[in-house]
């Protein structure tokens, strides 16, 4: 029986693959870690051969874990870290390491273009609804023209991560709308933008960018070579797929107009799904073009669970390898009242700064209000609270968030943190069942591509299952309001507002 679907979710550090049934139930998974290469300051690259090896191994591991054969997979879907630049020649061979989204080598080019072109950043935002990131495809294409022209001349195609993996699976060249619209591109057209290509002075390179197709359409079929490497059956359909954020919205069953969803993973973001592109507030955050004629307006604080990982390594090295680490931390912080007795933590733990609630490339994390009476429990509690308060800060700039919010990502696995977020936001937090939502979204795109669902919206919403529901506690609202006021004061002071 070919009633199973396989979803691939390739991140910057981990590639995850999972097998799902027709109801979206996860049956098995496999993963492989990838070493991110940083050959120069600000560079972030992945070896293409290692990327493909990781995917192949993770597919075999997922099939084994699910107890199914490759011939049981009806279709394959793909998702990966968005934008970046992966260059291949006309035979499909990679010409250089793949550049991923967090790469910042193009920052100088962006700054120079901003001095040369009136309203440079504003024109980009008005087209795709995003604060442009250095690791987007068009800035990188312009950088490659300046610094690696020989390599670019030899390139037949410039891909995103997922599209490179699809080429390895199927031998076919394509791209999807979720990536094209944020290259930068056009959110309204749900496609690339001739104006944006001209703005970056790369219009003559448009032929190197693959043709764009719907995420829930067939992008090719598993080749004999890919079948031998992965254990999949030759001829298995492969969907075009989508970027990691759109795939996560789908996989979390949030592809529904008006639905608010937050991702508390390595990156922290919160957004609302709409049936039209939303460009307010201007010049802040991101706008993702989703399959199913929908959009996801998001505010992003870049660093999420990364803050807690850093706190463990830095403040609790003696506990870092304890099997019950998180339970012990939650016990440690339980006696500390809301507000951490005056300690405020700003969770801006990223070398690229923040793009919401303000754009500040120099914003950095830090503790405020420390005194000799404070200890590790206060600081750990402040980190938990800082991320929750940052989510509330991001919510201030979103319209139509309603009374409920879906919460996904590694942070959602902690009932203590989830309840803290519900109380801080004053909203009901719903935690959907499952863990690998990017892979699940990719699998649902594959299922839709072969006709198992009438639309990707139906696939997303009809498979919804809620694992936990956290109601906000009105009794603690005054304490959270006070903590948020202190957070905003510290934030404004640190960012020079």
N, C-alpha and C positions, 0 to 999 in steps of 0.2 A: 504494500500500500504506500503510495506517495502522498501521504497526508501531512508531512512535516515540512517546516520551513526553517531555513538557516539564515541567521543574521550576523553580519560582521560589523564590529565597531572598533575601528583602529584609532587609538589615541596617540598622543605624543610620546607616552612612556609605556603604555600597555595596550596590547591588541587582545580584544575579547570576542569570542564567537559563541553563539548559543543556538540551540535547536528548540523550536516551539511547535506545538500542535496548532490545529485550526482555531482553537479558542484563545490563542495567545499564551498558553501555559508553557512555562519553561521546563524542558525535559532534561537538558544537560548543557554543560558549557566547558569551554577550554580557554586558556589565556596564555600569552607569552609576553614577557617584558622586552622592551626595546631600549637600547641605550641611545639617548639623545646626544648628538655630537655638538660641541661648542668650540669649533676650531679658532674662533676669534671672538672678542667681546661683542655681545649682542647678537651673535649668530646662533641659530638653532636649526639643526639639520638631522636627517635620518638617512642611513645607508639604504638605498632601494632594494638591494639583494637581501639585506637583513629584514626589511619590512615584509617582503614577499615570503621569506622563510618563516617568519613569525606567524603570518596569516595561514600558511599551509599547515604548520604544526598545530596551531590553535583549532583549525577546522577538524583535523584528525582527532584531537583531544575531545572536542565537543561531540563528535559522532560516537566516540567510544563511551563517553560519559552518559550519553543519552541511550546507548544500546541500540543504535540504528545504523544501517548501512547507507552509503552514499546514494544508492539507488532508491532509498526511501524518501529522499529530499525532493520535494516538488519544485521548489524554486529557491534562489539565493538572493538576499538583499544586502546592500552595502551602506555603511556610514563611516565617516572618519572625521578627524579634525579638519576644520574648514580652511579654505583659501590656500595660501602658500604657493609654491611653484615647484613642479616636478617635470623635468625636461627629458624627452625621449627623442631618438632619431626616427627615421622613417621605417626602420625595422622593429621599433618598439623597445630598443635598448636604452637604458638610462644613461644620460650624459654626465651627470653630476649628482651629488647627494640631494635628496628632496628637501626643500626649504619649507618649514612649517610656520603656522600662524604666529607664534610668539617671537619670531625673528624680528630684530629691530634694525637691521643694517640699512634700511631705506629711510630712516628718520632724517638724515641730513638732506636727502633728495626732496623729501616732503617739505622741509623747512625752506629750501631754496625755491621750490615751485610756489610756495605760499607768498614769497616776496616778489615773484615774477608775475603771478596771475591774480588779478583782483578777485576777492571773495572766493579764493581757492577752496578752503574747507567748507564754506557755506554751500557752494555749488555741489560739492560731493554729497553733503547731507540732504540737500533738497532733491537729489536724484535717488539715493538709496536708503536714506533715513538713518545712516550710521555715522558715528564719529570714526573716521578712517583709521585703520590700524596699520602699523608699519609692515606687518606680514601679509597684507592683502596682495592679491595676484598682480594687479596693475602697477603698484609701486615697485614690486619686485621685478616685474618685466622691464620697467624703466631702469632700475638699478643694474640688471643684467646687461642691458644694452650698453650702459656706460662702462661697466667693469669686467664683463665676460662676453664681449661681442662675438668672439670666435665660437664659444659654446652655443650661444643663442642662434648664430647663423646655422649651425648644424642641427638645431632642434626642429623637428617636424611638428611637435605638439608640446604645449605647456599645459600641464594638468594640475588639478588639486590631488590630494592624497588618495581619496576614494576612487577617483577616475583612473589613476595609475594602477590601483589594485584591480579594477574592473578590466583594464587592458590585459593584465596578467592572467585573469580568469578566462576571458573570452576572445582576446585578440582584436577587439573592436574599440574604436575611439569614440568617445562621447563625453558630454558634461550634463549637469542638471541645473534646473532653475534656481534652486536654493543657493548654489555657489555663484552662478553667473550674476545674480542680482546684487551680491555684496562684493564684487571683484575689485573696485566698486562697479555697480551696474545701475539698473533701474528697477526700483520696487514696483512702480506702477505697471511697467511693461513685463515684469517678471522675467527679465532677460538681461543680456548685456546692453550697454549703452554706447552708441557711437560718440556721444558727447563726452563720456568719461574716458574713452579710449583716446580721444583728441586731447583732453585735458592733461593726460599723462604723456602725450606725444608718442603714443604707441599704436596709432590707428593703422599704420602700415604693417603691424604685426598681428592684426586681427585673425589672419588665416591660420596662425599657430594655435589659436584657442579653439577647442573642439566644438562641434555643433551641439546645441542645447536641446534637451528633451525633458519630458515630464518625469518626475522621480518614480512614479508608479507605472512606468512603461518598461517593456523588455529592452535591455541594452545589449543582449547577446546571449551566447550559450557556452557552457564550460567546454573548453577544448580538450583534446586528448592529452596534451602535455600538462595542463592544469589538473585534469582528473588524476593523472599519475602522481602529481605532487600533493594533492589534497585529500584524496579518497572519495571525492564526489564523482558522480557518474557523468561521463561525457554526454554532452547535449542538454544538461540541466539548464533551464532558463535562469538568467541573471538579470534582476531589475536594475534600472539606472541608479536608483538609490538617492540619498540625500546627505547633507552635512550633519554633523553630530547633534547640533542643537535642534534643528527641525526633526530629526529622527527621534530624539528624546521626547519632544512634545507629543509626537505620534505614539511612541511606545508607552508613555505615561497615561495614555487615554485622555489627553487634554486637547485634542484637535477639535475644539468646539467653541464657537463664537462666545466671547465673554468669559471664558475660563481663564483664571489666573493660575500660573504655575511658577514655582521657584526651583532652582537647581542649587543644592548645597553640596557641591563636589569640590574638587580642587579649585574650580572657578565658582563664584557665587553670583547668581543673577536671578532676577524676578521679572516677570512679564505677563502680558495679557494677550490672548488670541482674539483677533478681530476679522471681520469680513471685508476690510478695506485697509490700505496702508495708512498708518498713523505716524505723522511727522512732528508731533508735539510731545513733550516740550522740545523746542528746536535746539539743535547742536549738542544733544546729550544722548548717550546710550546707543542702542543698536536696534535695527528693524530687520527681522528675519522673514524672508519670503518662504512660506510653507506650501507643501503640496495641498491640493484640495481647495485652491483659490482662497487661501487664508494667509494671515500675517501674524507675527509674534513681536509685539513691541516690548523691548526688554531694557532694563537698567542693569548695569553690570558693575560689580565691585571687584572683578578680576580674581581676587584671592578668597577662597572659602575655607574648606577643611585644611588647606595648606597651613593656615594659622595655628590650628590645633596640633598638626604634625610638628610644626616648628617649636611650639611650646613644650611638647613632650620631649623632643630632642635636647632642647636648651635648658628647660627648667626641671625636668624629671628624668634625667638620664639613668638614674638608679631604678626607675620603674619601667623604662622603655620596652624591655623585653618580657614583661610580666604578661601572662596569658589573659588575665582579667584586668588589663590596664585601664580600660575605659570605665568599667564598673568601679574601680578604685578611685579614679578621678572624680566620678560623680558623687561618690561617698565623701570625698575630700571637700568638695565645694558645697555640699548640702547645707552645712551650718552657716555659710556666708549669706547674708541677706541680699536681696535685689539691689543693685548699685555697687556691689563689691566694696562697700564701706569707703567709697570715694575714689576707687581705682577705675580709670577709664582706659580702655584699649581701642585704638583705631586700627582696624584690620587691613591696612593697605600694604600687605606684604607681597609686593610685586615690583620688579625692576622697571616695569612699563608704566607705573603710576595707576591712575584711575580715569575712567571716562564717565562716571556718574557717582554721586549727584552733581559733581562738577568735573570738568576736564582738567586734570593736573598730572602731567607726565612725571613730576617730581614728588608726588605724594608718596609717603612711606609710612609704615606701621610704627606704632610706639605706645608705650604705657604713659599715663599721665596721672598725677595725684598720688604717687607713691610716697610713703613715709616709713619710718622705722617700725611702726606697728604692723605693717603689712607683710605677709609672707607668701609662700608659694600658692596656698589655697586661694588667696585673694587674686593673684595674678592669673591663675588658671580659670577661675570663675569669670574674671574680666574678659578673657579671650572668648569664652562661650558667649557671654553677653555682648561683646563687641560685634561679633558676627550677626547676632540676632538684631542688634540695634542698627547695624548697617543695612540689613534687609528692610527694616522699618524706614530708614532714611531713603532707600531707593523707592519704596512704595509711595512716598510723598509726591513723586513726580509722575505717577501713572494714573490714568483715568479708567474708571469702570472696573475696579478690582473686585467689587462685591464683598460678600461676607465669608467666602471660602477660598482657600488656596490649596492647590496640590503641591506637595513637597517631595522632591526626588533627590537622588545623590547620596553619597556615603553618609553625610550628616543626618539624613532622615532615618538611619538605622538606630539612632539613639533616641529612645522615648523621652529621656530627660531634656535633651536639646530641643526636640520637636515641641514638647510642651512649653518650654521656655519661649520658643518662637511664637507659638499661638498666643501666649499671654502678652508678649511684647507687642505683637501686631494687633491684638484685640480681634483676631479672626479665628475661624475654625480651620484647622490644618488637617488635610486629608493625605495620608500616605498610601499610595497605590501599592498593590501586591506585586512583588518581584524586585529585582535588583538591576538587571541589565536592560535598561530602557532604550538605550541607543540601538543595541542589537535587536531588541524586540520591535522597535519602529522600523528598522531595516527589513526584518522578516515580514512585517505586515505590508510593507510596500511590495515585497515579492509576492505575497499572497494576493494582493489586489491586482498586480500586473498580470497574473494568470487567470483572473476572473473569480477567485474565491470570495471576494467581496465586491459589491457594486461600486464602491468608492472608498478612498482612503479614509474619509471621515467616518464612514460606517465601520471600517476595520478598527479604527482607533477607539471609538466610543462604545461599540458593541462588545468589546473585549475588556471593558473596565471592571476591575475588582479592587475594592478598598481594603487594605490590610488593617489600618488603624485610623481612628478619628480622634483628634485632640481639640476639645472645646476650650476657649479662652476663659480664664478665671477673672471675673469682674472685680473680685476683692483685692487683687494685686495691681489693678490698673493704675492707681495713684503712684505706686512705687515705680512702675515701669515708665510712667510719664515723667517722673522726676529724673530717672536714669537717662531717659532719652534727651531731656533738656541739657543735662550735664554732657552727654555725648556730643550734642550739636555744638555746645560752647567750645569744647575741646577741638572738635573738627574744624570749626570756623577759625579758631586761633591758629591751629597747625597749618591750615591752607591759606592763611593770610586774608580771610574774608572780612 
